[in-house]
Amino acid sequence: MKSADEIAIDILSWLAGEPDLLSRFLALTGTDPSSLRNAIGEPGFMGGLVAFLMDHEPTLIAFCEATGTAPQDIVRAHEKLSGAADLQDS
């Protein structure tokens, strides 16, 4: 099973091959292509990648089909990176 960070990196890799979606993601996050490498080190950025899929079901399904990732793995990564998993454990 992949970690939440690995899933987020998979999403970024997939988005790199989907220019329209990548442009949309960058516009929504206010990130420009030249700062992507630095943004990866920021915890909120990784969560933002997963949230981007969670917020648009057709994009989520397209990613899952293209990569063979189960939708529930995306949900699990979203919970982990958004801190929701920590709230459930308390």
N, CA, C and O atoms as CSV, one atom per row, in Angstrom:
chain,resi,resn,atom,element,x,y,z
A,1,MET,N,N,0.851,-1.174,0.000
A,1,MET,CA,C,0.000,0.000,0.000
A,1,MET,C,C,0.902,1.244,0.000
A,1,MET,O,O,1.860,1.337,0.768
A,2,LYS,N,N,0.572,2.186,-0.874
A,2,LYS,CA,C,1.356,3.412,-0.980
A,2,LYS,C,C,1.005,4.377,0.146
A,2,LYS,O,O,-0.114,4.395,0.656
A,3,SER,N,N,2.002,5.178,0.513
A,3,SER,CA,C,1.772,6.213,1.524
A,3,SER,C,C,1.003,7.372,0.890
A,3,SER,O,O,0.898,7.472,-0.333
A,4,ALA,N,N,0.474,8.234,1.737
A,4,ALA,CA,C,-0.252,9.410,1.256
A,4,ALA,C,C,0.659,10.296,0.402
A,4,ALA,O,O,0.228,10.831,-0.620
A,5,ASP,N,N,1.911,10.448,0.820
A,5,ASP,CA,C,2.854,11.262,0.048
A,5,ASP,C,C,3.135,10.639,-1.315
A,5,ASP,O,O,3.226,11.351,-2.316
A,6,GLU,N,N,3.272,9.320,-1.361
A,6,GLU,CA,C,3.509,8.646,-2.645
A,6,GLU,C,C,2.319,8.833,-3.585
A,6,GLU,O,O,2.495,9.039,-4.785
A,7,ILE,N,N,1.127,8.763,-3.041
A,7,ILE,CA,C,-0.074,8.978,-3.861
A,7,ILE,C,C,-0.098,10.415,-4.380
A,7,ILE,O,O,-0.431,10.646,-5.542
A,8,ALA,N,N,0.249,11.375,-3.535
A,8,ALA,CA,C,0.283,12.774,-3.972
A,8,ALA,C,C,1.298,12.962,-5.099
A,8,ALA,O,O,1.028,13.685,-6.058
A,9,ILE,N,N,2.446,12.330,-4.996
A,9,ILE,CA,C,3.453,12.428,-6.055
A,9,ILE,C,C,2.954,11.761,-7.329
A,9,ILE,O,O,3.210,12.250,-8.430
A,10,ASP,N,N,2.244,10.647,-7.183
A,10,ASP,CA,C,1.631,9.995,-8.353
A,10,ASP,C,C,0.643,10.943,-9.040
A,10,ASP,O,O,0.576,11.002,-10.267
A,11,ILE,N,N,-0.112,11.674,-8.241
A,11,ILE,CA,C,-1.079,12.624,-8.800
A,11,ILE,C,C,-0.347,13.713,-9.575
A,11,ILE,O,O,-0.745,14.062,-10.687
A,12,LEU,N,N,0.723,14.251,-8.990
A,12,LEU,CA,C,1.490,15.291,-9.678
A,12,LEU,C,C,2.089,14.753,-10.980
A,12,LEU,O,O,2.077,15.438,-12.002
A,13,SER,N,N,2.605,13.545,-10.939
A,13,SER,CA,C,3.170,12.932,-12.153
A,13,SER,C,C,2.101,12.781,-13.228
A,13,SER,O,O,2.348,13.052,-14.403
A,14,TRP,N,N,0.922,12.348,-12.821
A,14,TRP,CA,C,-0.187,12.193,-13.765
A,14,TRP,C,C,-0.608,13.549,-14.323
A,14,TRP,O,O,-0.846,13.685,-15.523
A,15,LEU,N,N,-0.699,14.549,-13.450
A,15,LEU,CA,C,-1.080,15.886,-13.893
A,15,LEU,C,C,-0.075,16.451,-14.901
A,15,LEU,O,O,-0.446,17.206,-15.800
A,16,ALA,N,N,1.185,16.085,-14.746
A,16,ALA,CA,C,2.209,16.567,-15.679
A,16,ALA,C,C,1.902,16.132,-17.109
A,16,ALA,O,O,2.292,16.807,-18.062
A,17,GLY,N,N,1.204,15.008,-17.260
A,17,GLY,CA,C,0.815,14.529,-18.576
A,17,GLY,C,C,-0.557,15.005,-19.022
A,17,GLY,O,O,-1.034,14.630,-20.093
A,18,GLU,N,N,-1.184,15.825,-18.205
A,18,GLU,CA,C,-2.516,16.370,-18.483
A,18,GLU,C,C,-2.441,17.893,-18.401
A,18,GLU,O,O,-2.844,18.477,-17.395
A,19,PRO,N,N,-1.927,18.543,-19.452
A,19,PRO,CA,C,-1.658,19.988,-19.382
A,19,PRO,C,C,-2.850,20.850,-18.960
A,19,PRO,O,O,-2.676,21.801,-18.198
A,20,ASP,N,N,-4.040,20.541,-19.434
A,20,ASP,CA,C,-5.203,21.356,-19.063
A,20,ASP,C,C,-5.501,21.245,-17.573
A,20,ASP,O,O,-5.787,22.244,-16.912
A,21,LEU,N,N,-5.432,20.020,-17.048
A,21,LEU,CA,C,-5.681,19.825,-15.615
A,21,LEU,C,C,-4.561,20.437,-14.776
A,21,LEU,O,O,-4.814,21.029,-13.727
A,22,LEU,N,N,-3.325,20.291,-15.245
A,22,LEU,CA,C,-2.202,20.881,-14.507
A,22,LEU,C,C,-2.353,22.399,-14.453
A,22,LEU,O,O,-2.129,23.007,-13.406
A,23,SER,N,N,-2.729,23.008,-15.563
A,23,SER,CA,C,-2.937,24.465,-15.589
A,23,SER,C,C,-4.033,24.863,-14.616
A,23,SER,O,O,-3.910,25.865,-13.911
A,24,ARG,N,N,-5.097,24.086,-14.577
A,24,ARG,CA,C,-6.198,24.364,-13.646
A,24,ARG,C,C,-5.726,24.261,-12.202
A,24,ARG,O,O,-6.022,25.126,-11.378
A,25,PHE,N,N,-4.983,23.187,-11.904
A,25,PHE,CA,C,-4.464,23.001,-10.548
A,25,PHE,C,C,-3.570,24.178,-10.156
A,25,PHE,O,O,-3.710,24.735,-9.067
A,26,LEU,N,N,-2.659,24.550,-11.042
A,26,LEU,CA,C,-1.746,25.651,-10.741
A,26,LEU,C,C,-2.510,26.951,-10.521
A,26,LEU,O,O,-2.183,27.721,-9.619
A,27,ALA,N,N,-3.520,27.193,-11.337
A,27,ALA,CA,C,-4.322,28.408,-11.184
A,27,ALA,C,C,-5.063,28.412,-9.845
A,27,ALA,O,O,-5.125,29.439,-9.169
A,28,LEU,N,N,-5.618,27.277,-9.468
A,28,LEU,CA,C,-6.362,27.193,-8.210
A,28,LEU,C,C,-5.468,27.360,-6.986
A,28,LEU,O,O,-5.891,27.904,-5.967
A,29,THR,N,N,-4.233,26.888,-7.096
A,29,THR,CA,C,-3.334,26.946,-5.941
A,29,THR,C,C,-2.439,28.182,-5.937
A,29,THR,O,O,-1.772,28.470,-4.943
A,30,GLY,N,N,-2.426,28.910,-7.057
A,30,GLY,CA,C,-1.559,30.077,-7.131
A,30,GLY,C,C,-0.094,29.717,-7.271
A,30,GLY,O,O,0.782,30.534,-6.984
A,31,THR,N,N,0.176,28.503,-7.710
A,31,THR,CA,C,1.545,28.035,-7.907
A,31,THR,C,C,1.896,28.186,-9.379
A,31,THR,O,O,1.052,27.974,-10.251
A,32,ASP,N,N,3.140,28.551,-9.654
A,32,ASP,CA,C,3.544,28.607,-11.051
A,32,ASP,C,C,4.486,27.429,-11.334
A,32,ASP,O,O,5.093,26.886,-10.411
A,33,PRO,N,N,4.607,27.041,-12.590
A,33,PRO,CA,C,5.409,25.862,-12.926
A,33,PRO,C,C,6.834,25.909,-12.388
A,33,PRO,O,O,7.383,24.872,-12.014
A,34,SER,N,N,7.435,27.081,-12.341
A,34,SER,CA,C,8.822,27.176,-11.886
A,34,SER,C,C,8.972,26.924,-10.382
A,34,SER,O,O,10.066,26.599,-9.920
A,35,SER,N,N,7.908,27.065,-9.628
A,35,SER,CA,C,8.011,26.850,-8.177
A,35,SER,C,C,7.477,25.489,-7.732
A,35,SER,O,O,7.406,25.211,-6.535
A,36,LEU,N,N,7.104,24.647,-8.684
A,36,LEU,CA,C,6.576,23.323,-8.328
A,36,LEU,C,C,7.561,22.511,-7.500
A,36,LEU,O,O,7.175,21.904,-6.500
A,37,ARG,N,N,8.822,22.492,-7.902
A,37,ARG,CA,C,9.826,21.680,-7.198
A,37,ARG,C,C,9.915,22.078,-5.726
A,37,ARG,O,O,9.998,21.208,-4.859
A,38,ASN,N,N,9.899,23.356,-5.435
A,38,ASN,CA,C,9.958,23.820,-4.041
A,38,ASN,C,C,8.651,23.556,-3.310
A,38,ASN,O,O,8.656,23.241,-2.120
A,39,ALA,N,N,7.548,23.680,-4.004
A,39,ALA,CA,C,6.233,23.492,-3.378
A,39,ALA,C,C,6.036,22.061,-2.891
A,39,ALA,O,O,5.322,21.830,-1.915
A,40,ILE,N,N,6.663,21.101,-3.562
A,40,ILE,CA,C,6.505,19.700,-3.180
A,40,ILE,C,C,6.921,19.473,-1.730
A,40,ILE,O,O,6.366,18.600,-1.062
A,41,GLY,N,N,7.880,20.235,-1.237
A,41,GLY,CA,C,8.342,20.086,0.135
A,41,GLY,C,C,7.392,20.655,1.174
A,41,GLY,O,O,7.591,20.451,2.372
A,42,GLU,N,N,6.368,21.361,0.735
A,42,GLU,CA,C,5.430,21.967,1.670
A,42,GLU,C,C,4.255,21.017,1.928
A,42,GLU,O,O,3.608,20.566,0.982
A,43,PRO,N,N,3.976,20.715,3.189
A,43,PRO,CA,C,2.901,19.757,3.511
A,43,PRO,C,C,1.553,20.128,2.908
A,43,PRO,O,O,0.834,19.247,2.435
A,44,GLY,N,N,1.198,21.386,2.912
A,44,GLY,CA,C,-0.084,21.809,2.371
A,44,GLY,C,C,-0.210,21.556,0.883
A,44,GLY,O,O,-1.308,21.312,0.384
A,45,PHE,N,N,0.895,21.612,0.175
A,45,PHE,CA,C,0.880,21.393,-1.265
A,45,PHE,C,C,0.492,19.949,-1.579
A,45,PHE,O,O,-0.313,19.698,-2.475
A,46,MET,N,N,1.061,19.015,-0.847
A,46,MET,CA,C,0.756,17.594,-1.074
A,46,MET,C,C,-0.729,17.339,-0.813
A,46,MET,O,O,-1.382,16.624,-1.574
A,47,GLY,N,N,-1.251,17.914,0.245
A,47,GLY,CA,C,-2.672,17.792,0.543
A,47,GLY,C,C,-3.524,18.437,-0.533
A,47,GLY,O,O,-4.604,17.945,-0.860
A,48,GLY,N,N,-3.035,19.542,-1.082
A,48,GLY,CA,C,-3.749,20.227,-2.151
A,48,GLY,C,C,-3.862,19.391,-3.412
A,48,GLY,O,O,-4.873,19.453,-4.112
A,49,LEU,N,N,-2.829,18.606,-3.708
A,49,LEU,CA,C,-2.885,17.716,-4.863
A,49,LEU,C,C,-4.019,16.705,-4.720
A,49,LEU,O,O,-4.791,16.479,-5.651
A,50,VAL,N,N,-4.102,16.107,-3.545
A,50,VAL,CA,C,-5.138,15.103,-3.300
A,50,VAL,C,C,-6.515,15.768,-3.261
A,50,VAL,O,O,-7.481,15.233,-3.808
A,51,ALA,N,N,-6.604,16.917,-2.624
A,51,ALA,CA,C,-7.881,17.640,-2.548
A,51,ALA,C,C,-8.373,18.024,-3.948
A,51,ALA,O,O,-9.576,18.023,-4.206
A,52,PHE,N,N,-7.447,18.348,-4.843
A,52,PHE,CA,C,-7.813,18.694,-6.214
A,52,PHE,C,C,-8.605,17.553,-6.849
A,52,PHE,O,O,-9.605,17.793,-7.525
A,53,LEU,N,N,-8.166,16.323,-6.637
A,53,LEU,CA,C,-8.912,15.167,-7.170
A,53,LEU,C,C,-10.219,14.968,-6.428
A,53,LEU,O,O,-11.250,14.690,-7.041
A,54,MET,N,N,-10.181,15.107,-5.124
A,54,MET,CA,C,-11.374,14.869,-4.311
A,54,MET,C,C,-12.487,15.860,-4.643
A,54,MET,O,O,-13.667,15.550,-4.479
A,55,ASP,N,N,-12.116,17.039,-5.104
A,55,ASP,CA,C,-13.098,18.083,-5.382
A,55,ASP,C,C,-13.762,17.950,-6.748
A,55,ASP,O,O,-14.702,18.684,-7.049
A,56,HIS,N,N,-13.286,17.022,-7.578
A,56,HIS,CA,C,-13.847,16.885,-8.924
A,56,HIS,C,C,-13.854,15.409,-9.313
A,56,HIS,O,O,-12.847,14.857,-9.757
A,57,GLU,N,N,-15.023,14.785,-9.133
A,57,GLU,CA,C,-15.128,13.341,-9.329
A,57,GLU,C,C,-14.651,12.863,-10.702
A,57,GLU,O,O,-13.966,11.842,-10.767
A,58,PRO,N,N,-14.977,13.549,-11.806
A,58,PRO,CA,C,-14.480,13.066,-13.102
A,58,PRO,C,C,-12.942,13.014,-13.167
A,58,PRO,O,O,-12.371,12.111,-13.780
A,59,THR,N,N,-12.290,13.981,-12.536
A,59,THR,CA,C,-10.828,13.976,-12.509
A,59,THR,C,C,-10.329,12.841,-11.624
A,59,THR,O,O,-9.355,12.170,-11.965
A,60,LEU,N,N,-10.984,12.624,-10.500
A,60,LEU,CA,C,-10.638,11.515,-9.610
A,60,LEU,C,C,-10.738,10.185,-10.351
A,60,LEU,O,O,-9.814,9.373,-10.298
A,61,ILE,N,N,-11.840,9.963,-11.033
A,61,ILE,CA,C,-12.047,8.709,-11.755
A,61,ILE,C,C,-11.016,8.557,-12.872
A,61,ILE,O,O,-10.481,7.467,-13.079
A,62,ALA,N,N,-10.737,9.639,-13.590
A,62,ALA,CA,C,-9.744,9.581,-14.676
A,62,ALA,C,C,-8.372,9.196,-14.125
A,62,ALA,O,O,-7.672,8.375,-14.718
A,63,PHE,N,N,-7.987,9.788,-12.992
A,63,PHE,CA,C,-6.699,9.442,-12.382
A,63,PHE,C,C,-6.680,7.973,-11.967
A,63,PHE,O,O,-5.725,7.253,-12.258
A,64,CYS,N,N,-7.728,7.537,-11.290
A,64,CYS,CA,C,-7.779,6.152,-10.805
A,64,CYS,C,C,-7.710,5.163,-11.964
A,64,CYS,O,O,-7.005,4.158,-11.886
A,65,GLU,N,N,-8.438,5.447,-13.031
A,65,GLU,CA,C,-8.416,4.549,-14.183
A,65,GLU,C,C,-7.051,4.552,-14.864
A,65,GLU,O,O,-6.566,3.499,-15.277
A,66,ALA,N,N,-6.433,5.706,-14.986
A,66,ALA,CA,C,-5.143,5.817,-15.667
A,66,ALA,C,C,-4.007,5.174,-14.883
A,66,ALA,O,O,-3.046,4.677,-15.470
A,67,THR,N,N,-4.117,5.184,-13.558
A,67,THR,CA,C,-3.003,4.713,-12.730
A,67,THR,C,C,-3.288,3.402,-12.005
A,67,THR,O,O,-2.392,2.836,-11.379
A,68,GLY,N,N,-4.510,2.921,-12.082
A,68,GLY,CA,C,-4.851,1.695,-11.365
A,68,GLY,C,C,-4.932,1.896,-9.859
A,68,GLY,O,O,-4.778,0.947,-9.090
A,69,THR,N,N,-5.170,3.119,-9.447
A,69,THR,CA,C,-5.286,3.442,-8.021
A,69,THR,C,C,-6.742,3.319,-7.601
A,69,THR,O,O,-7.641,3.790,-8.297
A,70,ALA,N,N,-6.964,2.690,-6.469
A,70,ALA,CA,C,-8.331,2.546,-5.960
A,70,ALA,C,C,-8.793,3.887,-5.384
A,70,ALA,O,O,-8.029,4.556,-4.689
A,71,PRO,N,N,-10.043,4.287,-5.670
A,71,PRO,CA,C,-10.548,5.550,-5.120
A,71,PRO,C,C,-10.425,5.642,-3.602
A,71,PRO,O,O,-10.168,6.720,-3.065
A,72,GLN,N,N,-10.603,4.529,-2.913
A,72,GLN,CA,C,-10.498,4.562,-1.449
A,72,GLN,C,C,-9.072,4.886,-0.989
A,72,GLN,O,O,-8.882,5.388,0.118
A,73,ASP,N,N,-8.057,4.601,-1.839
A,73,ASP,CA,C,-6.691,4.996,-1.499
A,73,ASP,C,C,-6.540,6.518,-1.558
A,73,ASP,O,O,-5.796,7.108,-0.775
A,74,ILE,N,N,-7.249,7.142,-2.490
A,74,ILE,CA,C,-7.230,8.601,-2.586
A,74,ILE,C,C,-7.913,9.200,-1.351
A,74,ILE,O,O,-7.426,10.172,-0.774
A,75,VAL,N,N,-9.025,8.619,-0.962
A,75,VAL,CA,C,-9.746,9.086,0.230
A,75,VAL,C,C,-8.845,8.963,1.457
A,75,VAL,O,O,-8.773,9.884,2.271
A,76,ARG,N,N,-8.166,7.843,1.588
A,76,ARG,CA,C,-7.267,7.618,2.727
A,76,ARG,C,C,-6.132,8.649,2.726
A,76,ARG,O,O,-5.792,9.202,3.771
A,77,ALA,N,N,-5.550,8.905,1.553
A,77,ALA,CA,C,-4.478,9.902,1.445
A,77,ALA,C,C,-5.004,11.293,1.787
A,77,ALA,O,O,-4.323,12.079,2.445
A,78,HIS,N,N,-6.210,11.587,1.340
A,78,HIS,CA,C,-6.818,12.892,1.640
A,78,HIS,C,C,-7.009,13.050,3.144
A,78,HIS,O,O,-6.700,14.102,3.704
A,79,GLU,N,N,-7.513,12.020,3.790
A,79,GLU,CA,C,-7.712,12.079,5.238
A,79,GLU,C,C,-6.383,12.291,5.958
A,79,GLU,O,O,-6.300,13.073,6.904
A,80,LYS,N,N,-5.356,11.596,5.508
A,80,LYS,CA,C,-4.037,11.693,6.146
A,80,LYS,C,C,-3.432,13.083,5.943
A,80,LYS,O,O,-2.958,13.703,6.895
A,81,LEU,N,N,-3.449,13.563,4.713
A,81,LEU,CA,C,-2.791,14.834,4.404
A,81,LEU,C,C,-3.582,16.053,4.869
A,81,LEU,O,O,-3.015,17.128,5.063
A,82,SER,N,N,-4.892,15.885,5.046
A,82,SER,CA,C,-5.707,17.017,5.517
A,82,SER,C,C,-5.786,17.060,7.047
A,82,SER,O,O,-6.288,18.025,7.623
A,83,GLY,N,N,-5.295,16.025,7.682
A,83,GLY,CA,C,-5.360,15.960,9.142
A,83,GLY,C,C,-6.639,15.325,9.664
A,83,GLY,O,O,-6.802,15.176,10.875
A,84,ALA,N,N,-7.552,14.947,8.768
A,84,ALA,CA,C,-8.818,14.347,9.200
A,84,ALA,C,C,-8.582,13.014,9.888
A,84,ALA,O,O,-9.315,12.665,10.814
A,85,ALA,N,N,-7.577,12.260,9.462
A,85,ALA,CA,C,-7.283,10.965,10.090
A,85,ALA,C,C,-6.857,11.174,11.543
A,85,ALA,O,O,-7.202,10.375,12.414
A,86,ASP,N,N,-6.108,12.246,11.803
A,86,ASP,CA,C,-5.679,12.530,13.169
A,86,ASP,C,C,-6.868,12.859,14.066
A,86,ASP,O,O,-6.891,12.482,15.238
A,87,LEU,N,N,-7.851,13.560,13.513
A,87,LEU,CA,C,-9.043,13.907,14.293
A,87,LEU,C,C,-9.863,12.670,14.627
A,87,LEU,O,O,-10.453,12.582,15.705
A,88,GLN,N,N,-9.901,11.715,13.703
A,88,GLN,CA,C,-10.670,10.488,13.938
A,88,GLN,C,C,-10.001,9.630,14.994
A,88,GLN,O,O,-10.677,8.909,15.727
A,89,ASP,N,N,-8.667,9.700,15.080
A,89,ASP,CA,C,-7.929,8.877,16.047
A,89,ASP,C,C,-8.021,9.429,17.467
A,89,ASP,O,O,-7.728,8.706,18.418
A,90,SER,N,N,-8.419,10.686,17.635
A,90,SER,CA,C,-8.444,11.302,18.962
A,90,SER,C,C,-9.618,10.844,19.765
A,90,SER,O,O,-9.788,11.268,20.908
